[in-house]
Each structure stands twice: as structure tokens, then as C-alpha cells.
Amino acid sequence: MDDGGTAHSGTDHSGTDHGGTDHGDADRGLIGQGSSDREEAPDYAPSPTKWVRDHVERYEGSGGTDGTELNGMPVVIVDNIGATSGKLRKTPVMRVEHGGAYAAVASKGGAPENPVWYRNLMKNPRVQVRDGETKGTFLAREVHGDERAVWWERAVAAFPPYAEYQEKTTRRIPVFVLEPTSD
């Protein structure tokens, strides 16, 4: 899901809203997730990583017409809920799409540990994906076996460095499939 560097802004680190974008629409698809059914949208906690924060702001500020690439490769924004904080997190990830579903590859650039957003999706699988000017609500599930192999192949085709990341680590890099929901 991340680009290998630090495109894993969906962390549970505290952050300060650096303003600029109305996050209301993004939040609404995630209401009622987590330990309590809230009637209002969760608070947005921007990434503590400046370039990730800036990238999300550019993407959102343009309505999805700018900031759709990272290092020349297409990205989507995955809105997710922090596993510990319960706050809204916005994670730019490499775009791996097939048949209306997306892959989220928890590579963290081949680091020995999973990115923190991995825990977010495990605890709170309801996410919003923004692909350019299109957005929708999805359910994330980690895939294994043959299904993982198929999605891993798609991910490497879309972003070849994933293969290098797998070689750098002893952990099997997790792959999530984000499937659209009807609600």
C-alpha cells in the first residue's frame, strides 16, 4: 500500500490539523466504525510526515485532479480509522485496481515491520478510497494463498519496487483487497 518510503501516513501518531481542506465528505463514509457508533465524523489527524500531509492536502485541495501521482506512479488516498486513536487517517498508496477493487500492499519499503496503517485496517476494515475525482466506501480484508498471489502479481505489475521490498525483508508483505460496499 505504501510506496516504500513513508507513504504510510495512516499511523496512530498524534497530529495537528494543518488546515486548508474540508474533510467532512471523506469522514462520512467511516462513521460508526470502531468501538462506538458515533453520529458525527471522526476527527482528522494529519500524518506527522510533512510530505505525506502536503500530498494529501494537494490531492484533496484539487478535488482529486492534482497529486494523483507519487514519483511518476498513480496513487489513491485511503481514508482509514486509527486502531488506537479512533481518528481519521489519510494514506496515499500506490494505485493497484482490478475490477473495481483495490489492493493495499503493506510493504513499508521492505522494513522488518508492517506499517502502522496495517493495524488500522485490521481493526477498522471500512475505508474510503479516493481515486482521482472518484470516491467510494470499501471493506478491506487481508488475502492469503492463491488470492494473495494473484493480487501480489497485480501489485508488482503496477509498482515493480514491491518485488525488491519483499527481497529486503523476512516477513511476508501483507496484501489487502479493498472491495466496494453498497452502503
Secondary structure, 3 states (H helix, E strand, C coil): CCCCCCCCCCCCCCCCCCCCCCCHHHHHCCCCCCCCCCCCCCCECCCCCHHHHHHHHHHHHCCCCCCCEECCEEEEEEEEECCCCCCEEEEEEECCEECCEEEEECCHHHCCCCCHHHHHHHHCCEEEEEECCEEEEEEEEEECHHHHHHHHHHHHHHCCHHHHHHHHCCCCCCEEEEEECCC
